[in-house]
Structure formats: C-alpha cells, structure tokens
Amino acid sequence: MAHYKKFRLSTLAAVVGIVLAVGPENSYAEAPIQFNTRFLDVKDDASLDLSRFSRKGYIMPGSYHLQVLVNQSQIAQDNIITYSVDNDDPDNTYPCLSPELVSLLGLKPEIADKMIWINAGQCLQPDQLEGMETQTDLSQSTLTVIIPQAYLEYSDEEWDPPSRWDEGIPGVLFDYNVNSQWRHAEHDDGDEYDISGNGTVGANLGAWRLRADWQANYRHENDSEDKDNFGSSSEQNWDWNRYYAWRAIPQLRAQLTLGEGSLESDIFDGFNYVGGSLITDDQMLPPNLRGYAPDISGVARTNAKVTVTQRGRVIYESQVPAGPFRIQDINETVSGDLHIKIEEQSGQVQEYDVSTASIPFLTRPGQVRYKLAAGRPQDWDHNMEGGFFTSAEASWGIANGWSLYGGTIGEQDYQALALGLGRDLALLGAFSVDVTHSRATLPEGSAYGDGTIQGNSFRASYAKDFDDIDSRLTFAGYRFSEENYMTMDEFIDTHNDDNDRQRTGHDKEMYTLTYSQNFSAINVNAYINYTHRTYWNQPNQDSYNLTLSHYFDVGEVRGISLSVNGFRNEYDNERDDGVYVSLSIPWGNNRTLSYNGSFSDDNNSNQVGYYERIDDRNNYQINAGRADNGATLDGYYRHQASYADIDVSANYQEGDYTSGGLNIQGGATLTAKGGALHRTSVNGGSRLMVDVGDEANVPISGYSTPVYTNAFGKAVIVDVNDYYRNQVKIDITQLPEDTEATLSIAQATLTEGAIGYRRLEVLSGKKAMASIRLRDGGTPPFGAEVYNSRQQQLGIVGEDGSVYLIGINPGERLQVTWEGKTQCEAALPDPLPGDLFSGLLLPCIGDASSPEATQPAEKPLLQLHTQRRTSSTQPEALSSRYPTH
C-alpha cells in the first residue's frame, strides 16, 4: 500500500514538474501546452480541466503574497498582489500594481506623472510603457517587473533611488559600551575599581530620529596602608552629553538636525551649540557621484566605446554617440592616474591620461555642497554662552578641475569670512588654498584683551599619487594664524567668568606631512607622518612617526610579517621617544606565533605571544615576556555573541601590579513587531530587525558574523550601510535539524538611523506522508492546499487525499483549502507516531463533503514551494477590462 501511494505521489510530482519546467514568463500567455490527463491516476480524469494551465506562465485569479522585484532588485518583500481575468482575453490574468507599489518602482517623475490608473485608481493599467512586462514565479513567490532603464531613475547594484529608501518602523533603542577595570598595586596593597560607560538612548517616529547621548563613570580606590584613616574614596557621575533629533530631506539630498550638537565645518573650527543645521549628505548620492572625481570629457568622431582603465584594470566602460561626451560617475574611491581610450567605429583610436586627487575642497563639476547652521553656543553643562549665531559654507565645482569654496560665521560681536580655491593639477596632483578673516569685539577685562581685534588665518593643502613608484604624498595642511586671529570657540571663551586665566589654544602655525611608499619588488611598505604645531603663548608640539613593514616567506611558512615603528612626541617641553618591533608567523590554520618588543626612554620589554581564532565568534591571545622591572604576562579573550561583543583581559607585571578588564558593547531595540538584544556598530545608528516567526536559533547573516534569533524569533543586524542596498539572509548551512528556509533573503535600503524590518520564512518540524479524509469518507480534491496556523503551505493534496507534508509538529492544527477558502481542519496527533511515512491518517473536520468529481482547486500545481496565503476574493471593480476612473 505504501508503495502504491508513493507511485501516485510521483505521478503528481511529474505533472507538476512539467508545468514548472516551463519557467516564469509574462503573465500574458504564449503558445498553449497540451496535458494528457490520462497520465493522472484519478477517478474521473475526464472531469479534469487543465486548460487554464495550457498557457505558459498562467496565474490563477486570486490574491498572493509575493516579493516584488524590479529588474532583479527587490523593492517589496511581502505584498498582496491580486490577479484578475483579462476580459479581452479570458485565458489570461494580469497583476494589480497599486499606487504604493508603483511609487517604489523608481520611475522618473516625468514618466510617473503620465501613468494611467484603472479600478478607481487602485491599479496600474498594463501595457502603457513599451518594453515593460511582468513575470510571476509562484514557485519562488516573486513578481518581477521588467522596466527599460530609460524609464527609471539612476540606480546601481548597491544603491537605490530615493523612492525606494526605507524610513523603517517606529521603535525605541538603547545602545551601550561598558568598561570595567580592576587593578591591584603590590607596593601598597591597594585596589582600584573603575566602571565607565557611554551610549545612546533613542526613539524613531516616522522619518524623525530622536537621540540622547550619555556617559557615566564610577571609580573607587582603597589604600590598605591607610585603613585606620578610612583610606578609601569613591566618585561617580552620569552625564547626558547631548539631546538632538534629525531627519533626512531626500529632495535636497541633505540632513536636517535640531537640538544640541557640535558645528560641522570643513573651514571653521567646531564648537558646541544648540540650534539647527541643514547639511548636504554625500551618502544620499549614488556611490559614483560622492566626493570628488575627475570630469572626463572628449569628442567622439563616430559612435564609439569609451574605456577607462587603471593599471590595466577596467573601471568604466560605456558606449557614446558621435559628438562631445562627459563622464561624471567615476567612483570617488578611484585615485591615481586613469587611462582613457576612445575606440571609434571607424577604427580610429584616441588615448590620453587624467589624474585624480583626494582633497576635501574639490567638488565635482556642476555640484554644490553646503552646510548651514544657526543657534546659540553652549558649554558641556548645557549652559548658553554668547549670543545667537549663524553659519554658512559651500563648495561649488566650477569647471573640470576647479572648485570655489567659502563660508561665513558670526554673531553680534564676532564675524569670520573665508574664501578658498581648489584645483586639480592633473599629473601634478591637487591643491587648495584659502584665507579666513575674523573680527571680534571683546568684553572688558577678558583674558584675551579688550576692544576690537582683527586677524587672518591662511591654509594650504596638497596631495599627489605617484603611480609609477606606487607612493602617495599628502601635504595635508599648512596653516598660519596671525596673533589677533580668533576662532569662534575662542571668542565664546572670552565670556567665561574666570578672567584671571590665560588664553589657551592660541594657534600660530601648523603643518602635517604624510608620505606612503610601497616597494612591491621587495614586499616592503613605508609610512612617514610628521606634524608640527606652534602657539603664540605656549611651547611647540612635534610628532614624528615612521613605520616599515615587510612580508616574506621562509620555506613552507608563508605570510610572515615584520614591522618596525619608531616615534617621537614632543609636548609641553617633554619628549617621548620609542621603537616598537613586531614579528608575526602563521602557525597552522587560524593560529599565529608572535614577538613584540617595545623600547623607550623609561622602559623596555620583550614578549612572545600565541593567537588562535577558535571560530567566527571566538578568539584569544596570550603573551609572556620580561620588562625592566620583572616578568610580564597578559592575555585577552573575545566573544561575539548575538546579544553583545564581549572582551575579557588580564595583565600581570612582576613587583608592580595585577589587573583585569571587561568590556561589553551591545544594544537593545524594541518595536511593535518585537524586540531583541544585539551587538552594536554605531551608537544610535541604523539597524535591521529580522523576524522569522517564533523560531529560535535561526542564523541570520549580514556582512559580518551571523546572529541567532532569540526565543521570540527576532534578531537585529547592525552591520548595515545607510542609503546602500543591504542584504540579509538565513545561513542555511547552520540551520537546526528539521528546519527549512522557505524565504531566506531580504534586501533593504535604509535612511540613516532607521529601524528596518523584514520577515524571513522558515518551517520547523517533521516530514510525513499522510492521507486526508473528509467526514463522509471522501477526500479533498486534487490540488487542494494544506496550511498551518501561520498560513504557511505545508503540502498539496494528490490523488485519493494523499499529501506529502513538511514542517509538522505534534498537536498542530492544519487547514485544508480549495475553491479559495478553508473547507476543513485536521489535527495532528500528540505525540507524532514513530513512522511518519506509513500513511498517517488525518480526519478533516468541517462542513465540506466530497466534491462530485475530483477537480483541481484554486491556485494548484505551480505552488510547490511554501508561501503565505490570503483569500482569493477579488475586488469587484476588477471584473471588467481596465475600467478607467
């Protein structure tokens, strides 16, 4: 008997396989396919009507839960799409694309404004745009809308237009970073305890992000030598550093911020204030239009192919028509010399080179970046200082290679004006120069003087990549400020009540030089950094840093690295010199042996170490050695849990101290959809909540170590990028036994600070071969569907009520549906029998009785894969062909 049922199941699978082999197509049918119904072992094959499935890609009328894609990019995860009969062609159906769904397609505004709607404005009329079509694949629960690129706003593989940006769902969050340290000093037998933390508390309401930053500290010291005199002390504090709110303004490609903050400026020095700002956000631009990159222009005599390469690697290629052309979407991360090749259809070839540069004040031709702010300065205790101020700055790409920038800031008694020019010097690098003039009226008796003072500050920057020798020179800045030049922060300081103190931070001259060189022939990297800073009223500061790194192999040991770092820091008439040497030797899989030597004026130490990466979540290192004052031993252990990152460390210095430390960094997010503890990336930043129903321990991966869903089936992914198309997925290789992923991938493009939400589907439970019987002893019709309480499809009824079920659990109630509604329910036994493939009999209780003939139910053969279901009731207005509103 069991063998007979398996044979009948195989015939059903074969027929379904024939249908599925056709593949997804446009919902408007092509040439018909003929079915031989005698192939099926049913009681009355003459009553079977499979004509509806003879058309390739035919979709039964009704409503379906589908993912929606535009040209293979997911734009909606779980939409109810209704398919209705086309009255002009009753053998076909068409999907209803709602206004909300069409708004996510990314159509150009001039195209979207011309769309014609039917069904009282509820559905997009099909066949409006040439080349636009829909493809439905019920086996994957997807509706793909194919739209020619000419109708769409700009997008690429990792970036979506603003119409698809997701503001997320309302919710609250609490992010934290807590450090605990303990230290025992041997010389006085004293102990120190210190616990410190910082983080962000916030709430999301629509597009608004409400945030408050906090920091706290508790410190306790106990001197055992002074116990009789109560030789212990404690101190503690909790501070709310900042209260603020922000939201994206997509139309302006800018971010509006209200509340407390620090002035963001590329020209003026920052200070704390309370007020508002409007700042262009480069993250809102496509990746290829962010920052600065050359505006490549030329003339094609005929239709031509333009290829941009760097060191032989193609980074851009496009076809252009005859005439002048401009290429403005080279990625900002591309730097160095670029080779341009124009291949004419006539056979002629033009070639030349351009150079890129990375300087903050170079802006792409035709673009304007700006930063506006207004408010009142304040101190760290939230007290107002000074009067109302305004600030504005902008950078404008005038023409290829030239950028003009400037700004102003001021209040009643202080004004500053800046003007600068940036220039791409092609093969000579990039250069920018600016001058800032300040004027301040000082309060009487201030530490900075009396009356009105004026001064200037001059700044220059330069950068150059030398591709031929694989090096980069950055003269990151030279700045000279006259003695009477005053920043806004210094002016605010003049209102301090302490008039006896001296002026601090009175800058005179500063320059920084950075040079990096890669000697590829000998696998050596060199890095040099020098910073010099002088003041009008205090000693100079100097910092030198030199690093040499060498990578080499010895015998079968590959990837050995040797690094030497020398430094000197001169600050406040004190000098600190040192040399650090490190050697790292790979030792098998995920293990490393190391040597570290530190040599300075006051202490020398040598240590050997062992590092092991146990798995994706755990690693540790142990170091042992000797310093000038005795033996040393230290180690650390790191664990990446789903709810937090945890670091544990310990140190021992002979004759000096013993110490230990613990760091926990994580967060909590709570929404109406649920909540979860999680790791954190940026305090108060974007995150994506993933919901898999009630399934615990389902591994969800983003771009780093996977996290596991909690007891409520929720997990929060924090390694997401703002305004990028992020993807999360179920790691099917790590799923628990008897668990299957039926919807394993989701995408989201989140605005900054959003709490995104996506559902993924899993089925957890046993597999079984069952036979369903109705109250009159009959069976459900061929093609009836079986669902669980979460409306997940568990199987399709075959001949004589036989059905192969997946994801079943003891005591679960199953719904059997046909003709668009639930006809009866069956209860699984508790416990389940040991042998689930011997024909489990399931009585189906309800009002349904055996149909007069075994006929296909609504939405049968194509729905092999699990999908969610809704009623197949159609809107009344869809009963006619395209009624316009």
N, C-alpha and C positions, 0 to 999 in steps of 0.2 A: 504493500500500500504506500509506504514511504517512497519507494522508488517511483511509483506511478505519479505521485504528487510532484516529485522533483522533475519528472519529464514534462508535466503540464506547465510547471513554472518556467522551464527552459523554453517552451514554445512561446509563452508570453514575452520572455526576455528577447527572444529572437525578433518578434514583430516590433517590439519597442526599439530594438537596435536598428531595424531597417528605417524606422521613422527618424531616429536621432542621427543616423548616418547622413541624412540629407543636409544637416547643419543649419545654423541660424541664417535666415535670409530676411529680406524686406518683407514686411507683413502683407505686402501685395503679391499675390501668388504668381508662380510661373507655370511651366507645363505640368499637367496633372500626373500623379503617380497612381498606378493601379495596385490594389491589395487583393490577394487571393484569400478570402475569408475561410475557405475550407482548410486552410493551414491551421486554424484555431480549433481546438477540441472543445467546442461548446455545444449546448443542447440544440440551439436553433441558429445555426450560422447564417441562415437566410435573413434573419431579422437584424443582423448586424449591419449598421450603417456607418461605414468608414469613409464615405465620400468626402466628408469635410476635411479629412486628413490627406486627400489625394493631391492637394496643393502644397507646394514646397513652402515651409515656414508658416503654415496656417496656425492661427491662435484662436482658441475658442473664445466666444464672447464672455465677458465677466471681468472681475477685478483681481489683480495680482499684486503681491508685494515684490517689488523689483528694485535692484540697483540701477541707476541711470548713469550712462557714460556718454560723453561727447568725444568722438574720435579717440576712444580708448582711455580717456581721462575721466575718473569717477567724479560726478558732481552731486549726486544724491544717493544716500545709502539705502533707505527703506521707504520708497514712495508707493502709494497705492495707485496703480495705473489701471484705468478702465478701458477695455477693448470693446468696441461696438461694431455692429454689422454695417457694412457699406451698402446702402440701399441701391446704389447704382451697380453694385457687383456683390450680390448676396453671398457669394462664396468667399468673400474676403472680409477682414476686420481691420480697424485702424485704432491706434492708441490715442487716448485723450491726453494731450500735453497741456497742463494747467498754466495760468499766468505765472504762478510762483515758480514752477519748474522751468518755464521758458526764460525767466529772469536769470537763471543760473547757467544758461547756455553760453553766455559771453558774446552775444550778438553785438555788432557795432550799433551805436544809438540810432544812426540813420536807417539801419535795417530793422531794428526792433520797433521803431515808431510806425512802420508801414505794415506790420503784421495784421492779418485778418483773423478775427475770432468767431467761433461758432458756439452753439449751445449756450446762448445768452452770455457770451464772453467767457465761458469756462474752459473751452478747448481751442487749441490752435488748429486752424484749417490746414489739412495736409496739402502737399504738392504746391506750396507757394514759392519756394526757392528752388531754382534749378540745381540739381545735384544733391539736394537734401533728402535723406531717406532714413527709415528706422529699421533696426534689426533686433528681433527678440529671440533670446535663448532661454527658454524656461528651464532647461537642464542646469543652467548656471544662474538662474534668477536675475537676468540682466536685460535691460533695454538700452541698446546703443543707438544714439542719434548721430548720423554721419552728416557733417556740415562742411562745405568747402571753406578753406581757410580765409578766403576773400571776404566772407560774411562775418568773421569773428574778430574780436579784439585780440591784441597781441598776447601770446602765451608761449611757454616753452615747457620742457619736460618737468621742470621743478617749480614753475611759477604760474599762478592763475590770475586772470584779470580781476579787478575789484568786485565784479558781480558775483564771484564765487567765494569771496572771503567770508569766513565764518566768525561771527562775533561770540559764539559759544552760548552757554546756558547760564542762568543766574546761579550763584553759589557763594560760599564763604571759604576762606583758606587761612591756614596758619603755617608758615614756614619758619624753621629754626635751625640754628647751628650752635650747639652747646659744647663747650670745652671744660674739662675738669682736670686739674693737675694737683699732684701731691709731691712734696719734697721734704726729705729728712736730712738735716745737716749734721754731720758727725762731730764737728768741732764743738758745738754747744748743745747737741742732742735736741735741737729744736725742730719743730714741724711747721710747715706752711701748707695751707689748703687754699685753692683758688678755683672758683667756678664762674665762668663767664659765658655769655650767650648773646646772640643777636638774631634778628629775623624780621619777618613782615606779617602783619595781620591784614586781611583784605576781604572785600566783597565785590562781586561783579553784578551789575544791574544793566542789562542791555549792552550798549556799547561802552558804558562807563566802567572804569576800574577805580575802586576806592581802596586806598592803601594807607597803612601806618607802619613806619619802621621803628623797631625797638632795640634796645641793648640793655644788658644787665650784668652785674658783677657782684660776687661775694668773695671776700678774702678774710682768712683767719690765720693768725700767727701765734705760735705757742713757744716761748723760750723756757726750756726746762730748767735752766740755771737760775731763773728768777721767779720760780713758782711761788715763793713766800711773799713776793711783792705783786702777785697777780700778773706775772709776766706774759700776758696774752692780750691780743687785740683783734678786733673784727671790724670790718667795714662792708657796707653793701649799698647798692644803688640800682635803680631801674629808671631808665630814661626813654621817653618817646621822642625819637630824633626828628620825625617828620610826619606830617599829615598831608596827604595830597590825593588828587584824582586826575585821571586823564582819559582821553578817548581818541580814536583815530578819526581823521577827516579825510576819507578816501578821495573826495572830489578835488582837494587841494594837495593830495599826497603829503599830508602834514599831520602832526600830532598836537592836540590842544591839552595843556596841562594847567590845572588850577591847584592852589594851595602853597605849601612850603616846598622850597627846593633850592638848588644852587644854580647860579647863572651858567648856562651852557653857551660857550662862545669859542670861536676859533681865533678871535682877535683880542678880546679883553680878558683880564684876569677875573676869575669867578669869585662870588660871594654869596652868602645865604640871604634869601629874601622870601617874602610871602606875597603871592600875586598870581599872575598867569603868564603863559608863554604859548606861542604858536611857532613850531619848528618843522621845516621840511624833513621828512623821514626817508632817507635813501632806501630803507628796507622795503618801502612800498613800490619802488620802481622795479622793473624786471632786472634780474641779475646782470644782464649785459648792458644795462643803462645806469648802473650805480657807479659812484665815484668818477674818476677821470680816465679816459682812454682816448687815443687819437681819433680825429675825424678824417678817415681815409677817403680821399676824393680822386677822381680821374676821369678820363674820357674814353669811351669805347667806340671805335670807329664802326663796328658792326655789333650784332648780338654777340655777347662774349661771356666767358666764365672767369670770375674773379676769385683767386685763391690767395688766402693769407696764411703764411707759414711762419713758424719759429723753430729754428734749428732742425728743419726738415719735417716738423710735425704740423699738420694742417689744423688750424684753429678756427678757420672760417672759410666757407666756400659758397658762392651764390652765382646765379645767372642774372645778367643785367642786359637791358636793351641797348641799342645804339644810342650814343649821346653821353652827356655828363652823368656821373653817378656819385653817390656818397654812402659810405658805410659808417654807421654810428653805433652799432651794437656789439663792438668788441668787448669782451668781459673785462671788468676793472682789474681782475687779478692777473691779467696778462701784463707782463712788464719786460722791458728789454727791446731789442731790435726786431722788427717784423719785416718779412719779405713779401712784397705784393707782386702777383703775377696775373696779367690780363691776357687771356688766350682768345683771340678773335676767331670768329667763324671763317674769316678769310685766311686763316693760317698765321697771321702776324701775331707776335708776342711782345708785350711790354712788361718790363720788370724794374722794380725800384724798391728801396728800403725806407721805412719810417721807424722812429724810436718812440717808446712810451716812457712815462715817468710817473712817480708816485709822490705828489706834493699836495698837501691839503687844500691849497688855494688854486688848484687847476680844476675848472668846471667844464663839462662837455659843451661844445658849441650849441648855442640856442637855449641852453638850460639855465635856470636861475635857482639857486639855493638860498634860503633866507632863515633868519632866526629873529623872532620878535618876543619881547618880554616887557612886563610892567608890574610895579608893585612897590613894596616898602622893604628895605633891608631889615634883617633881624639877627640876633645873636643865637647861640646854641640853646639858650634858655627860653627861646620863643619871644623875647622882648624886642619891640620895634626900635630900630636905630636909624636916625636920619629921616628925610622926607621921601615923598613919592618920586619914583624914578621911571624912566622908560629906556629901552634899549632896542636897537635895530641894526642888523647887519645882513649883507647879501654878497653873493659871488655870482658873477654873470660870465658865461662863456661867450665872448665877443665874436671870435672867429677861430679858425683852426690854429691852436697853439697859444692863443691869447685869452687871459681871464682877468676881469676887473673886479676887485672886491673892496669892501669898505664897511664902515659902520659908525654908529654914534651911541653914546650912553650919557645920561645926565639927569640931574635933579636941580633944585633951585640954586644950590651953591656949588655944584660940581658939573662940569661938562667935559666930554672927551670926544674927539673925532679922529677916525682912522681912514686911510686910503692906501690901497696897495694894488700891485700888478703882478700877475703870474705869467710866465712864458715857458712854453715847451720849446727848448732849443734843439730839438731833433737829436742828431748824433752827439751833441754836446751836453745832453741832459735836460734838466728842468730847473727853473729858478723863479723865486718870488721875492718881492721886497715890499715893505710897507712902512709907513710912518704914522704915529699916533700923537696927537697934541692934547694935553689936558690943561684945564683951568679950574682952580679951586679957591673958594673963599673960606678961610679957616676961622673957627671960633676963637675968641680971645683966650689966650693962656694955654693953648693946646701944646702938646709935646712936639708938634710938627711946625710950630711957628705961628705967626699972626698975619692977618691981611690976606691979600690975593697972590697966589703963586701960579706960574705957568711953566710948562716944560714939555719936552718931546722925548719920544722913545722910538728908536729905529730898529728894524728887524729885517734879516735876510735869511733865506733858506735855499739849499741847493741839493740836488740828488742826481746820480748818474749810475747807470748799469753799464759795466764793461763786459759785454757778452763774449768778446774774443778771448778774454782771460778769466771769464766766469767769476766776476767780482762786482761788488756794489759799494759805492761811496755815497754817504749821506752826510752832508754838512747841515745837520738838522736845524740849526738856527744860530745866528749871531744876533744878539740884542744888546743895544746900548741905550741906557736911560739917563737923561740929564738929572742933575741933583734935585731940581724943582719939579720933576715929573712925578705925578701922583696917580696911583690907581684908585678905582672906586672903593676897593676894600680898605686901603689906607685912609681914604677920606672918611669913611664910616668910623674908622678907629679914632679919629680926632674928637668924636663926641663922647669918648669914654671919660668917665668921671675922674680917673686916675691921671691927673695932669703932671705928676712928678716923674713918670716913667719916660724912657727914651723911645724914640721912633724905632720900630722893628721892621725887618724885611725891606730895608731901603736899598733896592737893587741898583747896581751900576752897570755891570757888564756880565753877559753870559753867552757861552757858546758850547755846542756839543758836536763832536765829530765821531762818526761811526763808519767803520770800514770792514767789509767781509770779503774773504777770498777763498775760493775752492781750488785746490791743486789736485785736479782729478787724476792726473797721471800717477801720483803717489798716495792718493786717498787721504789727503790732509785738508782740513778746514781751519781757517784762521779768522778770528774776530777781534777787532780792536774798538774800544769805546773810551772816549776822553771827554770829560765835562769840566769846564772852568767857570767859576762864578765869583764875582766881586761885588762889594757893597760900599756904599758911601760912609757907613758908620760902624762897620764890623769887619773881622778878618775874612780873608778869601776862603773859598772852598774849592777843592780839586778832587777829581775822582778818575782813576785810571783802571782799565780792565783789559786784559789780554788773555785770549783762550785759543789753544791749539788742540785739535782733535785728530786722531789718526786711527783708521780702521784697517785691519790686516788679518791674514790667516797664518796659522802655524800648523803645518801638516794637515791632519784631518779636522783640526779645530778651526772653525770658520766664524767670522764676525767678531773677532776680538777688537775691543776699543780701548784706546789710551788717550786720556785727556789731561792737559796741564793748564791751570788757570792761575794767573798772577794778578794781584790787585794792589792798589794804594788808595786810601781815602784820607784826605786832609780836611778837618772840620774843627772850627773853634780852637785853632792853634794846637790841635792834637793830630797825630798821624798814625794810621793803622796800615801796616804792610802785611802781605801774606801770599802764600803759594799753596795751591790745592792740586793734588795729583790723584787721579783715579784710573784703575785698570779693571776692565770687565771681561770675563771669559765665560762664554756659553758652556754649560756642562750638562749635556743631555737635553731632553725636552723640558721646556719651561723652568729650567734651573740655571743659575748663574753664580760663579765664584767671583769675588771682587777684592780689590785692595784700595784703600783710601788713606792718603797721607795729607795732613794739614800742618803747615809750618808758618808760624807768625812770631811777632816780637815777644809775646808773653807766654806762648805755649806751643808745643809740638806734639803731634800724636800720629800713631800708625795703627791701622785696623785692617783685619781681613773679615770678609763677610760671605754669607751664603743666602741666596734669594731663591724662593720657589713659588711659582704660580700653581696653586693646587688645582684650581678650575676657574671658570669665568667669574666666580664670586669671591674667591678666597686667595690671598697671597700673604707671605710673611718674609721677613728678613732678620737675620741675626748677625751682629758684628761683635768682634772681640779684638782687643789690642792693648796698647800701652801708651800713656801720655807722660809728660814730665813728672807729674806727681803721683803716678801709680797706674795700676791696671784699669782698663775700661771694659764695660760690657753693655750692650744695648740691643734692643730689638723692637720690632713692631709687627702687628698683625692687622690686616684689613679685610673686612667682610662687607660685601654689597648685598644687603637684604632687600626684599621687596618694599619694606616699610622705611628703611633708612640706610645710610652709609655709616659704618662703624669702624673706628680706628682705635687700637689699643697700643700703647708704647710703654717701655720701661728703660731706665738708664741707671748705670752704676759707675761711680768714679771712686776708686780706692782712696780712702782717707779724706774724702770730701763730702759726697752726698749720694743718696739713693732717691730716685724719683720715678713717678709713674704718671701716665696720662690717658685720658679717654675723650674721644671726640665722636659726637653723634650729630649727623646732619640729615634732616628729613622734613616732612611736612604732612599736613592733613588737609583734605579737600572734601567738602560736604555740599551736596546739591539735592534737589528734589528727586533726582534719579538714583541717589545713593551717595555713598562716601567711601573713602579709603585713606589709609596711611600710605606714604610713599617717599621715595627719595626726592631730592630737590636738585635743581640745576642753577637757576637764578631765583633768588627770593622774590616772591610776588609775580613771577613770570608765567608764561603760557604753560598749559598742561592739557593733556587729552585723557578723559576718563573713558575706559573701555568696559562695556557691560556684556557679560556672557550669560545672563540669566542668573540662576542660583548655583552655577557650577564653580566650585572652589579649585584652587591649584591648577588653573589653566595658564600655561606660559604665554605671555604677551611680549613681543619684542618690537622695539623702535629702532634706534640707531646705536644702542649700547646693550649692556647686559639685560636679558629678559627679566620681567617681573611676573609674579604669580598672582592670580586673582584671590581675593580674600574669601571669607566664608559666605559673603553675600554676592559673590560673582563679579566684584568690581576690582579694577586695577587702574592706576593713574600713571601715564607715561609723561615724563618731564623733559626728555631729550627731543624736544620739537623746536623747529625754527619758525620764527614769526614770518608771515607772508610767503612762506615756502610751502609747496605741496608735500606734506608729510605723509608717511605710510606706516601703519602699524599692522601687525599680523600675528596670528596664532602660530607658535612654533610647534608644528605638527609632529616633529621628531621627538618632542618631550611630553606629549600628551599622556595622561594616565591611561591605563588599560581600560578597554571598553568605552573609550571616549573618542568621538569623531568630530572633526570640524566641518560644518556644512556651509559656513560663511566665514572665511579665515582672514580676509584682507579688507582694510578700510583706509580711506585717504581723507585728509583734512588740511585746509589752508586757513590757519588761524591768525587773527589780528593779535597784536601784542597784548599779553596779559589775559587772553581768553581762556575759559574753561571749556574745551571742546568735549563733545560727547558722541560716541559711536557704539553701535551694537555689533557684536560678532556672535555667530551661532555655533553652538556645539550640542551634540547629542551624547548623553551618557547613559549607558545601560547595556543590557544583554541583547543578543540577536536570537531570533526564534522563527520557526516555520509553524504557522498557525492556520486554523480553519475557522471561519466566522459563520455562525448560524443565526438566522432570524427566529422570531417567536413562533412562526408557523412551520419551522423546519427548513425553510428555503435559505437561499444565500443572497448576499448583496450582489448587485450587477457587476459584470466585468468592467474594471476601470474605476470602481469606487475607491475612495481615498480614506486612509486611516491617519488620524491626528492625535497628538497628546493634548494635555490641558494648556500648553503654551503655543498651540496652533502650529506645531512643527510636524511635518508629514513623516510618518514612520513607515509607510508602505502603500502599495496599490494592490487592490484585490484582483486576483486572477480567476481562472475557471473554478467553478464549484466552491467559491468562497475562500480559496486558498490564498495566503498572503505571506510574504517574507517581511518580517518586522525587524527594525533596528532600534536601538536606544530605549528598550523597555525596562521598567522597574517594578518590583513587587507591589501589588495593590493599586497600581496606576489605572486610571480610567481612560479609555480610548474612545474617540468619536469616529463614527463611520459616516461618510458623507457621499451623497450623489444627488444629482439634479440641483446642485447649488446650495444645499443645506444639510445640516446634520440630521440623519434619519434614525440613528440609534446609538447606544453606548454599550461598550463591553468593558468588564473589569478583569484585570489580570490577577491571577491567584497570588496569595501571600502566605508562604514563600513560593517562589517560582519552582517548577519541577527541575530535577537534575538534568534530564534530557529535553532540551528545548527544540529538537529537530525531529521529533516523532509525531508531529501533528497535534499541537496544542489546540484544544477545542475551546472557542470563546463564544458563549451565547451573547447575542447583541440585543439589548433590551430597549424597546421603544415602540412607537406606533407603526413602524414600517413593516410591510409584508413583502413577500417575494414579488418582483415585477413579473408581468405576464411573459416577458421574454428577456433574456439576458442581453442587455444593450450597454454600450459604452456610457459612462457617466460624464458629466461636465468636466472639462479640462483633464482628460486622462493621459494618454500614452506618453506625452512629452515630459510630464512632471516626475521623472525618476528621482532627481535629487531633492533633498529636503528643502522645503520652502514654506514660508508663512502664508496663511490663507485668510481671505475675507469673503464676505457674501458676494455672490456673483450678480446681485441685483444691479441693474443698470439705471443710470439717470434717464428719466422719461424723455428728456429732450434729445437723447442720443438715438432715438428710434427712427429719426428721419435723416436723410443725407444732407449734412452740412447746413443746417438752418442758420443763417446769419442773424446777428442780433441787431 
